[in-house]
Amino acid sequence: MKPLILTLLLTPLFLFADAKMEIYKLYQDKSYEMACHLAQSAFPEYTKDEEFLSIYAFSCLNIDEIDQLSFAITGLKKSKESRANAAYFSVILMQKTLLMHALSDKYDLEPMHFPTSVYVLSTVYDLYTKDTGSKKRRRYNYIDPTDAKKSYRLFITKTGVSPKMVIEEYYDKILSQRHIYW
């Protein structure tokens, strides 16, 4: 009887340990979508595990599920590295929200300056805030400041209930990636 009770009590611990390792392995294998979605389902068990929260957030960031960052941000506070990750995720989340607000509602972002990152949304946010042209355009085209072969197109689509912000990345004028944010 004791071995059965012990087995029943320890099985969930091994299952969750396996989930964390599986998410980490998926992240290392660059299977970000699977890692993000598996981490979402395992999240309640790891709300205080900062290593898990960082892997979860980076996985979701890599597939443009930026809204998932907010769940991780609140738990990343104990170590210097965790706080740095929380700050990084917070800036990207804020840039997305402000850029969406500016494009949809003609909000002036000129006085808003934030730290930047290599994440595509941060790059486009910086280009948009430095753009001296009219903000009444339907599409905004930018050339990457570090690589003239890279360019970006920013616009809003108004299909469905709420508008979506789209950033298209081009390399040598060929569409290489499309990012869609709520």
Secondary structure, 3 states (H helix, E strand, C coil): CHHHHHHHHHHHHHHHHHHHHHHHHHHHCCCHHHHHHHHHHHHHHHCCCHHHHHHHHHHHHHCCCHHHHHHHHCCCCCCHHHHHHHHHHHHHHHHHHHHHHHHHHCCCCCCCCCCCCCCHHHHHHHHHHHCCCCCCCCEEEEECCCCCCEEEEEEEECCCCCCEEEEEEEECCEEEEEEEEC
